Amino acid sequence: MPEQSLDAADKADLALEIAHLLFIDVVGYSKLLVNEQIELMQQLNRIVRATECFRDAETSGKLIRLPTGDGMVLLFFRSPEQPVHCALQISDALRDQPHIRLRMGIHSGPVNQVVDVNDQINMAGAGINVGQRVMDCGDAGHILLSNHVAEDLAQYRHWQPYLHDLGECEAKHGLRLHIVNLHKDDVGNAAIPEKLRPLKAGKRTTSNTEPINAPLWTKPWVIVALVLLGFVLVVSALIFSRPGWSPSSGGTPISEKSIAVLPFENRSEEKNNAYFADGVQDEILTRLAKISILKVISRTSTQHYKSTPENLPEIARELGVAFILEGGVQKSSDTVRVNVQLIRAANDSHVWAETYDRKLNDIFSVESDIAKAIADQLRIKLTGEEEQTISAKATENSIAYDEYLRGLAFTLKAGTTPASNLGAQTHLREAVRLDPKFALAWALLAKVDAVSLFTFNFQPTVELVNETRQASETAFSLDPDLREALLARGYYYFACLKDYKSATAFFERARQFLPNDSKAPEALALVTRRRGLWSQSDSYFDDAERLDPRNPSLLTQHALSFVHLRRFSEAIKKLDQVLNVTPDDIDTLALKGSIAQAEGDLARAATFLNTIHATPDHSTALETQAYQALLERRPERMIAPLNAFLLKPDPSLGYINGELRFWLGWLQRASGDEQAARMTWQAACKELEGFFEVQSGNLMLLSDLALTRASLGEKDEALALAAQAAAACPLEKDAVSGPMAIEILARVIALTGDTERATAAVEQLLTLPYDGTLGLSVPLTPALLRLDPMFDSLRNNARFQRLISEHPK
């Protein structure tokens, strides 16, 4: 920490404050030569200073760092998560430097400033003492937490898989500490620390006065164990016999505080009022999700069921809930009737039912009353804040609310499309025009705008970015505590500014207010993936799926993470879950085909791709079929279908038509018709350049145009576009899409003759997880490099041959 004189110390505030401490110790430090110690500490200092947590805390002025001889201690002051994140980031950086062996300890406790022997300000207090003892319990690779910190982290689902209780140990001066080991997958050290092994082995750590030769059954610890065993057997029998037991949920009992809201039936004479029933169901579900103790399954997992199905116990087991809410809505002019019934799923018994007849402008009170009644039936005592949140009235303008529900209905449709986004925007813009203080509508408009940017790869035009910013800022200024407003702000930073760090902060804050809504952990999964925090993203996906277990979009996104990481077997398992919900889904079958291609199994890929009838509406599936024909070197069978589609291209597909022409050109070249290929690529360039004028930063468009130019042999133009792609999405700022620019460059220079440079780019790509280019979602693999005709120019390069032979998969 910065030095201060004694005079400064006289003026310093010496009051106690709570610090969140990270102790770092180099294992085996004293055995090193002096020059080795100096070099190692310099390396460690650089690694620690480079972590994001260190830089953030230092920038905000809320960080104190102290040397400790064999290591250091960092004092954070904002959150107990800070030292944990920092420890994980340090561990990640050390993977390439195995010679630096650390143990780390984390604790939160009181500290205060003191004046040391050099008349400098230093830190002392119980927090320092306990944190040092926690670290001392560990061996190399361990990240140990005091139970105090672990209990704070355990309140968040994404930390729970990392926490492993080690029990108590006796530290220096007789201090007894409850220690928790933080590890998961390749993070931390899963082994029991040496100091705690006697405890884990069942050895006594206190008195040892009992006779050595006493009969085993007379020993007190055996008697206690037998009593506990009998108790466990009785409790287990009771649990297994309960109706709420769910074998399908991994052998865990279903909580009584859990519910799924099935689609509400539209009982209006006008079938066009279905949007209203959908909206009322979603609003009730959203209010229930704001009750912290209640597990609520998201709508995307329930929308595939009927309003009043016959197999409720089976549905409840699939969703992992104890209760089901069914309902119906009848809207006529300015009156509304809402019928609801709460059902205990295990025995299909009705617990509670009610009918509400209200004026349209009183629909909020119906949604609020239903949520409160359910909480009462489930014996949940609402906090004052929860009751206030559930009772909130979004707008006084019933017409604006009707427009909001119409817009909401478009966002609730399975499979978001550009057309559904446009419909949502139209109604939401009208809702906020009718009531400019309608924060909930502003928030949803911001999210819809953001989705159109990052889902459909639209260029962030000035108009759309400005609307997203205005909508998110207005929602937030009208109600800073509105959960949906926090999500909207996060999506603005995510989609428009690509400021993933700020987006994460908003999503984390929203999650605190939405403990039982899958939207926040899903958003966190997406944004942490962009930041390259793959393990953390995986944990967030797991959290979201616990609340939304049958959401095809969520499951697909999780599968894509595994695809990007080339963990194909795990991706297949997720995609099979999607097909269980939506059998024969074209895009899912195509993705399974892509995975088989990446593994070099073209026969298996064909079993998926030959069963689907893709159209330009499913452009990814169609392009995967085209790629299959190229990999098989059987181009003729896809030339006619693409030609037929492109005779009358669909204008709503935008630049995708040009992308399809790129594929058609390659199929024509592979068939030996070079003249047709050049004509097709020239047409593709003309089409793509029309969009390029207004979407010059669109990475997918840049990819298509660069590779089409390279296919025509226009090296300089193609290289310039590849450089522009790299500038538009730098690798260090986007772990998912950043490497795409490297693949674009690799393909361009492979097509234009620079084999050494192309091979170097390919070698780098094989070490990176990322989203594929050319409309495909699979990153390059050695198997694809062996099959893809675009890399034929590298076949005689010895370095390229080593790459594809050293990496058989």
N, C-alpha and C positions, 0 to 999 in steps of 0.2 A: 504494500500500500504506500502512497506518497508519504514522505517523511514530514513530520511536524516538530517544531521546537517545543520546549517546555512551556514557553509563554502561550503558545497556541493551545497546549494541553489544558492550561488553566481555564481557557475559554470554552473548551470542548464540552459538548453535552455528554456526560458520563452516565446517563440513565440507561437502564437495561432495555434491550429490544430483542425481538425474536428474529433469529437468523436461521436460514436453511443451509446447512453446511455440507460440503463435499470434501472429504479427506482423501488424499491420493498418496500412496506410498509405493516406491520402487522396490520390488522384492529382489533380494540379493545385491542391493546397492553397495553395502560395505565390502563385498568381496571383489569389487571392481578396482582396477587401477585408477589413480587420481585423474589422469587424462580421460579415461573411459567414463568416469563419473561426470566430468564436466561436459563431454560430448553428449552423453545420454540426457542430462538435465536440459541442455540446450534444445535437443530434439523434442523432449517432453513439453518444454515451455512453448515451442512453436505449435505443437499439436493442440495443446489446451487453448492457446490464444486464438487458434483458427476455428474453434467450435462456434457454432451460431449462438449458443446460449451465453458463452463468455462475451462475445462481441455485443450482443443485445444488452446484457446487464451492464457492461462497461460503458456503453453509449448512454444509457439512462442514468449513470452515476450511482447505481445501486449494486456495487460489487466491491468486496474487499478480498484481497489475496495476500496470503502469508506464506513464507517459506517454512518448511519444517525439517530441514536437514536431508531426509531421504525422499522428500516429496513436497507437498504443498497442501494448503487448505483454502478453498474458495467459499466465501460467505455471500449467499444470495439473500434478498430480503422481500421478494415479491410473492413467491409461491413455492411450496414444497416440491412441486414438479420440476423446478428449474435445475437443482443439482442432479436429479435423476436423468433428465434429458441430457444434461451435460456429460454425465458418466457414460451414457449410451453412445453419444457422439464421439467421445474419446475412445471408447472400445472399438467403434466402427473404424476410426482412423488408424488404430493400432493393428488391424488385420494384416497389413502389409509390412509391419515392423515387429515380428514376433520376438526380437531380442529385448524389447521393452516389456517387462512383466510387471504389471501393476496389481495392487489390491486397493479397493475403494470402499469407503464407509460413508453413510449419509444419515444425518440426524437433524432435527429441528429443535432448537432450544434457546434459552436466554443467553445473551452475550453482552459484554459492556467493554468500553474502552478503558485501558490502563496505561500508565506511563512505565516503560521498561527501563532497564539499567542504562541504556543509551539516551535516556531522556526523550524517547520517541513514543508516539502513540501506538499501542498494540491492542490485541483483543484477548479477553479472558472470559470466564464464566462457565456455568454448568454445561451449556451447549457445546463448548469447546472440549471439555473433559469427557463428556459422554460420547461425542462423535469420534474422538480419538480411540476410545475403548471399543466402539463398534467396529472400526476398521481393523483394530488389532486382532479381532477374532477371525479374520479371513486369511486365505492363502492366495497365491497368484491367480488372477482372473476373477476373483470374487467381487461382487458388488453387493455389500451387505447394508441393510437398512435397520434402523431402530424400529421397534414395533409402533412407536408414535408416528413415524413417517408412513409406515406401511398401512396403518389404519386410515390415514388421510387418502392415500392412493387407492385403497380398496373401495372407496366410494364411487370410483369410476370404472366402468366395465373394461375399458381398454387396457387398464393396468393389471387387472386381476389375474390373467394368465401368467404374468411375470413373477407373481409373489408366491414364495414357498417358505412356509413357517419352519424354522429350525428349533424353536423352543428357547429355553433360557440357558445362559452360560454364566459362569462366574468370571468377572474381569478383575483387573488390578484393584487392590485394596478392598476386596470382598464385594465389589459392586456387581449386582446381578442384572443382566441385560436380557431382554427378549429380542432375539435376532430373527430377521426375515431375509432370505436369500432372493435376489432379483436375477432371474435368468429365464430364457426362452429361446429355443432353437440354438443358434450359434452366438447368442448374447449371454455374457456372464459365464460363471463356472457352476455347473449343476452339482458338482461333488460336495459332500458334507465337509465343512472346514475341519482341519485336524483337531482344533480345540474343542469342537462340539461332538466329535465322534464317540467319546465315552458316553455322552448323554444319549445319543441316538442308538447306541448299542445296548441301552438298558442298564448301564452301570450306575451305581448309586453315587451321587455327588455330595451327599451330606454325611451322616454317621454311618459307621460300618461295624455296629456293635453286636449284630445277631450272630449266633453260633454258626461256624462254617459247616458243621455236620448236621444241622437241624434238618428234619424231614422236609422235603420240598413243599408239600401241601400246607405246612405250618408257617411258611414264610409269609409275612404280611403282604408283600407285593403280589404273591401268587393269589392270595385270598381276594385282594382288591381286583386283580385281573379277572378272576372267575366271576365275581359279582358283576363287573362291567360287561363281560361277555354275555352273561345271562340277560342283562338289561338290553344290550344291543340286539340279541336275538328276538326278544319280545317286541322291541320297537320296530325292528325290520318286518316282523310278521304283521304288525299293525299297518305299517306303511304299504307293504305289498298288497294288503287286502283292501286298501282304500280305493274308492272309485277314481280318485284323482291321479292314481299311479299311471305313468305313461312309459311303457317299454320302448316305444318308438322314439322317445326323447332322450335316449342314451341311458336309461335306467335311473332317471331322476324324477321325483314326484312333481306333479304340476301344482304350481302355487294357486291357492284359493283366490289370490288377488290378481287374477288374470282374465282378460276378456277379448273377444273378437266381435266386431260389428259387421254383420253380413250386409250385402247390398239391400237397400230399402226398395220395396216394391212401389212402382208408380201406379197408384190407384185412381189417378185423375182420368176423366173422360177423354181429355186431350193427351194423346201419347207424346206430344211434343213437350209435355211437362216433365219428362224423365229427368231433365237436367236439374229440376228442383229437388226431386227425391235424392239424386246423387249428392247434391250440395248439402242437404240437411244431414244425410248420413255422415258425410265427411266432417261437417262442423261439430257434430256430436262426438265423433271419434277424436277430433283435435282437442276438444275440451277435456275428454277423458285422459288423453295423453299427457295433460299438464298436471295430473295427480301423481306425485313422485313414487308412491308405493304401489301403484297399479301398473301391471304389464298390459300393454294395449297393442294388439297386432295391427300393423298398418293396412290401409285400404287396398294397396296393390296386391297383398297376399290373400285378401278375402273376395276381391271382385270377380274371381273365376267361379265362385259358388253361386247357387241360386239363392233367391231371397228367402225361401222357406224349404230348405232341403230336407230329405228324409233321413239322412245318415249323420245326424249331428254328433254322436259320440266319435265317429271316425274322423269327422272334420276337426273336432276339438283336439283329438290326438295329433293330427297332422300339424295343427297350428300351435299346439302346446299350451292350451288354455282350459280353464275350468268352466267358464261361462260364455254363452253366446247371446248376443242381442240381435233380435229380428225386428223388422219394422216395415211400415208402409206409410206413404204420404199421399194425400189427396188435396189438390189445389184447385180452387174454383173462384175465379174473380179475385176478391181481396180477402178470402178466407182460406184457412189451411186446417186440415185434420191430420194429426200424426198419431199413429198407433205403434206402440212398442211393447215387446215382451222379453223379459230376461229369463234365460233357460239355463239350468244346471245341466251341462252337456253329458256328464257321466251316466245319468239315469233318465235324461230327456224330460226332466220335470220342470214345470213352470214355477219360477220363483216370484215373479212380479210382472204385472202388465198394467198399462194405462193408455187412455185415449185423451188427446189434447185437441180442443177446438179453439182456435185463436184467429185473430185478424192477422193479415200478412205482416203488418208492421210490428207484431208482437212475437214473431218467430224466434227471436233471440232468447226470450224467456223460456220458450219450449225447450230449446237445445240445452239451456242452462239447467232447467228443472230436471230434465232426463239425466244429465250427468250427475247431478247431486243425488237423485234418487238411486242411481246405480251405486254410487259410493256408499250410501246408507245401507243398501241391501247387502253389500259386500263387507259391511262393518268397517268402513274406512273413515276415520275422523279427519276431515279436511283442515289444513292449516288456514289461517286468516288470509294469507296471500293466495292460496289455491282457490279458496271460495271466491275471492275478489276476481281472480283471473277467469274462472269458469263463468262468472256472472257478467263479464264485460259485454257491452253492447257495441258492436262495431260501427254502426251508423244509424242515424234517425231517419234516413231516406230509404223507404222501402223499394222504390224504383231502382235506386243505385245498388241496393243489395241484390235485387233480382238480376241486374246486369252482372254483378260480381259472381253470382251463382252460375250464370250462363258461361262466363269466362272460366270459372273453376271447372265446370263440367268438361271443357275441352282439355284441360290439363290432366284430368283423371282418366282419359281414354287410354286404353292399352296401346303402347307403341306410339310415342310422340312423333309427329311428322311436321314438316314445315307448314302444311295446311292447318293442322290442329293448333299450332302456335299462333298462326295468323288469326284464327277465330278467337282464341283466348285474348290476344292483344286488342282486337276490335271491341269486345265487350268490356274489358277492364279499363280501357281508355274512356269509354262512355261512363263507367261507374265513377271514376275519379273526376270526370267533368261535372257529373251531377252532384257529387259531394267531394269537394277538394280536401276535406278533412278525414276521408275514409282511409285510415292508415293501412288496414288489412288489404284493401284493394291495391294501394300503391305498392305494398310489399310484394304481392303476387305478380303485379305487372313487371316489377324489376326482375323477379326471378324468371319469368317467361322470356323477357328480353335477353337475359343472360344465357338461358338454355339455347335460344336460337343462335347465339354466338359460338358456344363451345361444343354443342351437340352437332350442329350442321355445318361447322367450319366456315360460317359467314365471316366476311371481313368486317371488323368493327368500324362501320361507317360512323361518321360524325353524328348523324341524327340518332342512330340506335344507341351509341355510347352515351350521348347526352340524355336520352330518355331513361336509360338504365340508371345513370347517376342521379337524375332528378327524382325518379321514382323511389330509389333506395334512400336517398337523403330525406325526402319528404316523409316517408314512412317512419324513419328513425327520429326525425325532429318532432313528429306528431306524438310518438309514443316510444321513447328510448328503451323501455322495458318489454316492448312487444317482441315475442320470440321470432315471429315471422319477419319482422323488420331487421333483426340481427342476421338472420339467414340471408335476407335480400342484400344487405350491405356486404356480406361475405361473398355472395355470388357476383356482385359488381366488381369487387377487387379481383376475384378469380377470373372472370370471363373477359372483362374490359381492360383492366390494367395488368393482368397477369402478375399481380402482387400477391403471391401465394402465402407469404408470411402474414400479411394483414388479413387475408381471407381466413387463414387458420385461426387467428385470434377471434374474429367474429363468430366463426362456427363453434369454437370452444365455448364462447360465452353463451351462444344460443343453446348449446347442449346442456348447460347447467339449468336452464329454464325449461328445457324439453327433455326430461330424463327418460321418457318412454315413447319417444317419437324417433323413428328410424331416419328421418331426414337429416338431422345433424351429424350422426356418425357416418352416414353415407357421404355427405358433403366433405367431411374430414378425411374419409378414405380417398376420395378423388383428389383433394388438394395435397395431401401428404404424399400421394403417389407422384404427383407432378414434382414434388420437392426431392424425390428419390428416397424417401423414407419408407421403403417397401414393407418392412416388418410391421411398422406402425400402421401403415395403410391396411395391411392384412388384418390386423387386430380390430381396426375400425369397421372393416367389412363384416367381420364376425359379429361385432356388436349390433350392426344394422340388421343382419340376417336373423338374429334372435328375436327382433321385433317385427321383422318382415320376411318370414322364412320362405314364402312362395312368390316373391317378387321377381319375375323373369329378368327385368332390366337390371336389378341389383345383382342377381346371381350371375348375369352375363358380364357385368363390369368386374366382378370378383374373378371370374374365369379369365377375363382379358389380362388382369394383373399377372396371373400364372402364365399366360401365353407370353406376355412381354418378358417374363423372367425365364422363359423356356422350360417351365415346370409343367410339361404337357399332360402328364397323368393326372395331376391335380385339377388342371383346367377341364379335362374331360369329365371328371366327377361332377364339377359344377354345371357343366353344360347338360349332363344327364338329368340333373335336378330341374333345369329349365324345361327340358323335353317332357319331364313328368307333369309339369304344369301346363305347357303348351305343346302338345305332341305335334310332330311334323313341322315345327317352325322352320321356315326356309333359312333364315339367317343363322340359326343355331346349327343346323345341319351343315351349312356352308363353312362355318367356323371349325366344326369337327373335321371337315374335309381339308381345310387349311392346315390344321395341326398334323394330319396324316401326311400332307405334302412336306411339311417342315421336317418330319421324321424320315422322309424318303420312301414312304410306303404309298406309292401311287395307286396300287390295287385297292387298298383300304380307302383311300381318298375317293376313288371312283364309286365305292358302295354308298357313300353319302351324297356325292354330287350328281350322280346319274338318276337319283330318285326325285330331285327337285326340278320344278319348272320355273326357273328364275326369269324375271322381267326387269327392265330398267328401274322399276319401283324398288326392287331388291338389288341395287347395283353392285353391292359387295359380293353377293352370291353369284351374280352373273360374271363378274370379273374373276372370281375364284374358279369358275368353270372354264373361263378363257385361259387362265394360267395353267390349269390342269392340262388343257389341250396342248399348250406350249411345252410343258414339262414332259408330257408323253411323246412329244414330237409328232402329234396327230392333229394338225391345225385345222384341217378341212371341216371337221364336224362342228366347229363353232363359228366359221366364217359366215355361213348363211343366216343363222339366227341373229348375229350382230348386225349384219347388213339389213335385215328386215326391220329391226328396231330403229336403225338410224335413217331409214328412208323418210320416216316422219317422226323426228325426235320430239320428245316431250319437253316444252319450254320450261316447265316447273322444275326440271332436274338441273337447270343451270349448267355449270361447267362440267357436270358429270357426263354430259353428252360428248364433250371433247375428250374426256378420259376414256370413254368407251371406244372412241375412234383411235386413240393410241393403241389400245389392245387389238383392235381389228387390223391396224397396220402391221403389228408384229405377227399376227396369225397369217396375214398375206405374205409377209417376207418369209416366214418359216415354210410356207407352201411353195415358195419359189417365184412368186409373182411380185418382183421388186417394184415394177412400175405402179401397180395398184397400191402397194404399200406406201410409196412416196406420195401419191395423190391423196390417200387417206390421211397421212400425217400432215400434209399441207392444209387440208380442210380442218384438221384438229387444231393446228396452230391458229388459224384464222378465228375459229370459234373460241378458243381459250383466251386469246388476246383481247377479245371483246370484254370478257369478265375481268381481265387483268388490269384494265384501265381504272376500275373502281375497287378492286380487291388485291392490290399489289402486295399486301402483307399476308395473304392467305397461303399457308405452307403447302396445303394439298394442291392448290392451283399452281404454285411455283414448281412443285414436284412434277406435275403433269407437263407443264410447258417446257421445263428444262430437259426432261427425258424425251419429249417429242422432238425438240430441236437436236438433241444428241443423236436420235435415230435417223434424222435427216443428214447427219454429218456436220451440222453447224456448231463446231466445237466452241468458238469464242462466245457465241450467244448462250450456249448451254452452260458453260462455266460461269458466266456472269449471273445467270439465273440461280445456279447452285450456290454461289457466294451470297446472293440476296436471300436465299432460303436460310443459310447459316446465320445471317445477321437478323433475320426475322424471328428466329427461335433458337437462341444460343443453348448449347448443351448444358452449361452451368446453371441456366435459369429454368430449364424444363427437362426433367429426366425422362419423361414419356415421349415427347415429340422432338426434343433436341437432337437425338441421334439420327432422326429421319434425314436431316440435312447431310449427314455423313454418308448415309446410304445413297442419297441422290447423287452426291459427288462421286461415290464409288462406281455407280452405274454409268454416270456421264463419262468419266475418264476411261472406264472399261470399254465403252462403246466408241470412244474417240482415239484409242490407241496407246494410252500411257499405262502400260501394264504394271510397272513397279509401284507407281503411285496408287493405282487402283487396288493392288494387293495389300498395300499398307493400310488403306482405308478399310478394306474388308477385315483385316486382322484386328483392327480396333473395334469394329462393329461386333465381332464374335464375343467380345468381352463385356458388351453393354446390353442391359435390358432396355427394350423400347417398343414403341408401336410401329408396325410395318408401314411401308409407303405403297404407292400405286393402288390405293383403295383396298389394300389387304391389311390384316391386323397382326400378321405373324412376322417377327423379326427374322433376319437372315440366319440360316443355320448351315453347317457344312453340307448337309444333305441337299439343301436347295442350291447351294453353290455348285454342286456336282451336276445338277439337272438343268439349271436355268440357262437358256441360250443367250441371254444378255451378257453372260460372263464367259462365253466361248473364247474370247480373245485372250483369256488368262490361262487357258488349259495347259500351255507349254511352259508356264512360269514355274520354276522349281519351288519357289517360296509358296506360291498358291497351292501347288500339289501337296506340300507338307502340311499346310493349314487344313485341307479337307481330309487328309489321311490321319493327322494327329487327333482330329476331333471327329470320331466316327458318327456322332449323333449331333 
